[in-house]
């Protein structure tokens, strides 16, 4: 069974259009984004942990985009000890605003801040440009940046980007464990077989060494 969050490459319905002047579909969507920005500034989790919190929601398929954001945020706030279940339910007096919470005046700078995940340490690259590799099977649990539609497929190393923070470990607060990150190119036929409308089209994915094995 596909991971709940992994819908890439699967048939989808129409994408609703929105007016050019529309930023959010509902007022509370802006509040959801603001809360996530303010709370993430506290530094109690990283981007991989926030993705993992949303991916493991039991009712993931039933939730809208920003409902997933809010449910994932609630999970992180409780798991990281910033709020209790009772406080979330409104049964107790909420704690004071955290001193590191992002303030409105600081949002523009925070939104433009770049946090590189490139690291100077880590193992030597196992693969090189031009090597053909096979991706590993899709994991059944845990956080992974390998799309299910590309699992167990053959591609070619197009570029090596050096060692980057490994999402699988970072999402569980097990350390950064930097590994070589590669751009792997696949043909549409390699990914979707006879269902590919243009078999020779190429799709490039950035994948960590953990996700690859030699042919």
C-alpha beads as a LAMMPS data file, in Angstrom:
LAMMPS data file: protein, C-alpha beads

215 atoms
214 bonds

1 atom types
1 bond types

-500.0 500.0 xlo xhi
-500.0 500.0 ylo yhi
-500.0 500.0 zlo zhi

Masses

1 110.0

Atoms # bond

1 1 1 0.000 0.000 0.000
2 1 1 1.273 3.478 -0.879
3 1 1 2.275 5.796 1.929
4 1 1 -0.586 8.136 2.767
5 1 1 1.199 11.265 1.575
6 1 1 2.720 9.767 -1.566
7 1 1 0.354 10.580 -4.422
8 1 1 2.910 11.575 -7.060
9 1 1 2.488 9.773 -10.367
10 1 1 -1.055 8.639 -9.600
11 1 1 -4.188 9.756 -11.500
12 1 1 -5.713 12.967 -10.155
13 1 1 -8.806 15.057 -10.733
14 1 1 -9.065 18.632 -11.915
15 1 1 -7.040 21.286 -10.114
16 1 1 -9.357 24.107 -8.985
17 1 1 -8.485 27.532 -10.318
18 1 1 -8.288 30.636 -8.198
19 1 1 -8.290 34.315 -9.027
20 1 1 -4.916 35.993 -9.522
21 1 1 -5.598 38.201 -6.515
22 1 1 -6.510 35.278 -4.233
23 1 1 -3.759 34.234 -1.816
24 1 1 -5.810 32.003 0.493
25 1 1 -9.127 30.251 -0.146
26 1 1 -10.325 31.013 3.398
27 1 1 -9.235 33.497 6.104
28 1 1 -8.210 30.730 8.513
29 1 1 -5.655 29.460 5.976
30 1 1 -3.575 32.570 6.625
31 1 1 -3.819 31.921 10.360
32 1 1 -2.673 28.328 9.842
33 1 1 0.380 29.483 7.907
34 1 1 1.178 32.166 10.493
35 1 1 0.947 29.709 13.391
36 1 1 3.271 27.253 11.656
37 1 1 5.817 29.993 10.947
38 1 1 5.670 31.374 14.476
39 1 1 5.999 27.978 16.139
40 1 1 8.765 26.674 13.876
41 1 1 10.890 29.672 14.840
42 1 1 11.094 28.253 18.367
43 1 1 13.560 25.684 17.029
44 1 1 11.967 22.619 18.618
45 1 1 11.886 20.701 15.325
46 1 1 13.264 20.763 11.785
47 1 1 11.654 20.749 8.352
48 1 1 11.945 16.965 8.016
49 1 1 10.214 16.434 11.361
50 1 1 7.394 18.769 10.316
51 1 1 6.894 16.819 7.089
52 1 1 6.924 13.535 8.995
53 1 1 4.345 14.838 11.482
54 1 1 1.933 15.472 8.621
55 1 1 2.719 12.254 6.768
56 1 1 1.788 10.039 9.725
57 1 1 -1.627 11.584 10.370
58 1 1 -4.149 8.745 10.528
59 1 1 -6.824 10.796 8.757
60 1 1 -4.413 12.249 6.172
61 1 1 -6.581 11.455 3.090
62 1 1 -9.612 13.208 4.594
63 1 1 -7.868 16.461 5.514
64 1 1 -7.435 19.524 3.325
65 1 1 -4.010 21.083 2.773
66 1 1 -4.064 23.499 5.708
67 1 1 -5.908 21.017 7.931
68 1 1 -2.873 18.773 7.492
69 1 1 -0.628 21.672 8.472
70 1 1 -2.610 22.363 11.645
71 1 1 -2.897 18.704 12.646
72 1 1 0.836 18.190 12.104
73 1 1 1.632 21.308 14.122
74 1 1 -0.561 20.130 16.996
75 1 1 1.273 16.800 16.980
76 1 1 4.678 18.480 17.151
77 1 1 3.672 20.934 19.895
78 1 1 2.591 18.062 22.148
79 1 1 5.428 15.675 21.264
80 1 1 8.066 18.354 21.826
81 1 1 6.579 19.414 25.168
82 1 1 5.455 22.914 24.197
83 1 1 1.752 22.267 24.820
84 1 1 -0.351 19.587 26.476
85 1 1 -3.377 17.807 25.071
86 1 1 -5.495 19.630 27.663
87 1 1 -4.187 23.018 26.526
88 1 1 -4.957 22.177 22.910
89 1 1 -8.498 21.213 23.898
90 1 1 -8.915 24.525 25.745
91 1 1 -9.383 22.856 29.124
92 1 1 -6.493 24.649 30.812
93 1 1 -4.867 28.052 30.622
94 1 1 -2.425 28.056 27.684
95 1 1 1.229 28.691 28.370
96 1 1 2.728 32.111 27.671
97 1 1 3.992 32.962 24.225
98 1 1 7.429 31.405 23.756
99 1 1 10.190 34.060 23.720
100 1 1 11.535 32.672 20.418
101 1 1 8.167 32.705 18.646
102 1 1 8.303 34.577 15.365
103 1 1 6.897 38.092 15.560
104 1 1 5.029 39.731 12.681
105 1 1 7.767 42.291 12.091
106 1 1 10.344 39.515 11.633
107 1 1 8.380 37.496 9.076
108 1 1 9.806 39.102 5.875
109 1 1 13.384 38.371 6.951
110 1 1 12.522 34.848 8.094
111 1 1 10.774 34.033 4.808
112 1 1 13.901 35.015 2.854
113 1 1 16.338 33.199 5.097
114 1 1 18.178 30.323 3.446
115 1 1 19.149 27.310 5.560
116 1 1 21.556 25.210 3.469
117 1 1 21.565 21.483 4.155
118 1 1 24.955 20.961 2.504
119 1 1 27.539 19.620 4.970
120 1 1 31.338 19.316 4.835
121 1 1 31.351 15.922 6.574
122 1 1 30.005 12.545 5.530
123 1 1 30.946 9.490 3.454
124 1 1 32.600 9.613 0.051
125 1 1 30.237 9.278 -2.902
126 1 1 29.610 5.697 -3.926
127 1 1 28.360 6.637 -7.391
128 1 1 29.583 8.949 -10.141
129 1 1 28.126 10.786 -13.124
130 1 1 27.071 8.300 -15.785
131 1 1 26.579 5.357 -13.405
132 1 1 23.337 3.429 -13.758
133 1 1 21.660 2.741 -10.445
134 1 1 18.495 1.185 -9.089
135 1 1 16.426 2.799 -6.357
136 1 1 15.582 0.717 -3.316
137 1 1 12.021 -0.497 -2.544
138 1 1 9.698 2.113 -1.031
139 1 1 9.752 1.992 2.792
140 1 1 6.526 1.072 4.563
141 1 1 7.094 3.494 7.422
142 1 1 9.230 6.444 8.456
143 1 1 10.088 9.621 6.584
144 1 1 11.704 9.197 3.175
145 1 1 12.208 11.569 0.242
146 1 1 12.126 8.777 -2.333
147 1 1 8.769 8.972 -4.172
148 1 1 6.930 5.664 -4.281
149 1 1 6.531 5.857 -8.070
150 1 1 10.338 5.916 -8.440
151 1 1 11.071 3.073 -6.011
152 1 1 12.728 0.000 -7.503
153 1 1 13.423 1.813 -10.790
154 1 1 16.589 2.157 -12.874
155 1 1 18.057 5.547 -13.651
156 1 1 21.338 7.319 -14.350
157 1 1 23.440 9.578 -12.134
158 1 1 23.408 13.040 -13.702
159 1 1 25.088 15.048 -10.920
160 1 1 26.511 14.688 -7.397
161 1 1 25.765 17.570 -5.012
162 1 1 27.964 16.626 -2.055
163 1 1 26.794 15.549 1.394
164 1 1 23.407 16.804 2.581
165 1 1 21.401 16.231 5.764
166 1 1 19.637 12.851 5.532
167 1 1 15.863 13.370 5.976
168 1 1 15.242 9.846 7.267
169 1 1 17.362 10.438 10.365
170 1 1 16.706 14.159 10.776
171 1 1 12.933 13.637 10.876
172 1 1 13.326 11.399 13.944
173 1 1 15.842 13.682 15.696
174 1 1 18.532 11.015 15.255
175 1 1 21.144 13.444 13.985
176 1 1 21.815 14.929 10.573
177 1 1 23.755 11.894 9.239
178 1 1 24.791 13.718 6.020
179 1 1 25.048 11.575 2.891
180 1 1 25.866 12.202 -0.777
181 1 1 22.915 13.629 -2.683
182 1 1 22.576 12.911 -6.405
183 1 1 20.401 14.016 -9.288
184 1 1 19.115 10.821 -10.900
185 1 1 17.491 10.918 -14.326
186 1 1 14.799 8.404 -15.305
187 1 1 12.927 7.953 -18.552
188 1 1 9.149 8.064 -18.377
189 1 1 9.121 4.478 -19.664
190 1 1 11.358 3.368 -16.774
191 1 1 8.926 4.863 -14.264
192 1 1 5.530 4.092 -15.796
193 1 1 6.159 1.474 -18.459
194 1 1 3.511 1.225 -21.183
195 1 1 1.407 3.860 -19.392
196 1 1 3.963 6.564 -20.247
197 1 1 2.535 8.914 -22.891
198 1 1 6.008 10.000 -23.987
199 1 1 8.372 7.104 -23.132
200 1 1 11.561 9.039 -23.896
201 1 1 10.721 12.008 -21.678
202 1 1 13.133 12.398 -18.763
203 1 1 12.344 13.002 -15.108
204 1 1 15.081 14.078 -12.672
205 1 1 14.938 13.443 -8.931
206 1 1 17.375 14.454 -6.183
207 1 1 17.993 11.306 -4.135
208 1 1 20.277 10.387 -1.251
209 1 1 22.829 7.581 -1.432
210 1 1 20.758 5.504 0.999
211 1 1 18.053 5.240 -1.665
212 1 1 20.362 3.819 -4.367
213 1 1 22.061 0.546 -5.167
214 1 1 24.458 -0.389 -7.995
215 1 1 23.291 -2.454 -10.948

Bonds

1 1 1 2
2 1 2 3
3 1 3 4
4 1 4 5
5 1 5 6
6 1 6 7
7 1 7 8
8 1 8 9
9 1 9 10
10 1 10 11
11 1 11 12
12 1 12 13
13 1 13 14
14 1 14 15
15 1 15 16
16 1 16 17
17 1 17 18
18 1 18 19
19 1 19 20
20 1 20 21
21 1 21 22
22 1 22 23
23 1 23 24
24 1 24 25
25 1 25 26
26 1 26 27
27 1 27 28
28 1 28 29
29 1 29 30
30 1 30 31
31 1 31 32
32 1 32 33
33 1 33 34
34 1 34 35
35 1 35 36
36 1 36 37
37 1 37 38
38 1 38 39
39 1 39 40
40 1 40 41
41 1 41 42
42 1 42 43
43 1 43 44
44 1 44 45
45 1 45 46
46 1 46 47
47 1 47 48
48 1 48 49
49 1 49 50
50 1 50 51
51 1 51 52
52 1 52 53
53 1 53 54
54 1 54 55
55 1 55 56
56 1 56 57
57 1 57 58
58 1 58 59
59 1 59 60
60 1 60 61
61 1 61 62
62 1 62 63
63 1 63 64
64 1 64 65
65 1 65 66
66 1 66 67
67 1 67 68
68 1 68 69
69 1 69 70
70 1 70 71
71 1 71 72
72 1 72 73
73 1 73 74
74 1 74 75
75 1 75 76
76 1 76 77
77 1 77 78
78 1 78 79
79 1 79 80
80 1 80 81
81 1 81 82
82 1 82 83
83 1 83 84
84 1 84 85
85 1 85 86
86 1 86 87
87 1 87 88
88 1 88 89
89 1 89 90
90 1 90 91
91 1 91 92
92 1 92 93
93 1 93 94
94 1 94 95
95 1 95 96
96 1 96 97
97 1 97 98
98 1 98 99
99 1 99 100
100 1 100 101
101 1 101 102
102 1 102 103
103 1 103 104
104 1 104 105
105 1 105 106
106 1 106 107
107 1 107 108
108 1 108 109
109 1 109 110
110 1 110 111
111 1 111 112
112 1 112 113
113 1 113 114
114 1 114 115
115 1 115 116
116 1 116 117
117 1 117 118
118 1 118 119
119 1 119 120
120 1 120 121
121 1 121 122
122 1 122 123
123 1 123 124
124 1 124 125
125 1 125 126
126 1 126 127
127 1 127 128
128 1 128 129
129 1 129 130
130 1 130 131
131 1 131 132
132 1 132 133
133 1 133 134
134 1 134 135
135 1 135 136
136 1 136 137
137 1 137 138
138 1 138 139
139 1 139 140
140 1 140 141
141 1 141 142
142 1 142 143
143 1 143 144
144 1 144 145
145 1 145 146
146 1 146 147
147 1 147 148
148 1 148 149
149 1 149 150
150 1 150 151
151 1 151 152
152 1 152 153
153 1 153 154
154 1 154 155
155 1 155 156
156 1 156 157
157 1 157 158
158 1 158 159
159 1 159 160
160 1 160 161
161 1 161 162
162 1 162 163
163 1 163 164
164 1 164 165
165 1 165 166
166 1 166 167
167 1 167 168
168 1 168 169
169 1 169 170
170 1 170 171
171 1 171 172
172 1 172 173
173 1 173 174
174 1 174 175
175 1 175 176
176 1 176 177
177 1 177 178
178 1 178 179
179 1 179 180
180 1 180 181
181 1 181 182
182 1 182 183
183 1 183 184
184 1 184 185
185 1 185 186
186 1 186 187
187 1 187 188
188 1 188 189
189 1 189 190
190 1 190 191
191 1 191 192
192 1 192 193
193 1 193 194
194 1 194 195
195 1 195 196
196 1 196 197
197 1 197 198
198 1 198 199
199 1 199 200
200 1 200 201
201 1 201 202
202 1 202 203
203 1 203 204
204 1 204 205
205 1 205 206
206 1 206 207
207 1 207 208
208 1 208 209
209 1 209 210
210 1 210 211
211 1 211 212
212 1 212 213
213 1 213 214
214 1 214 215
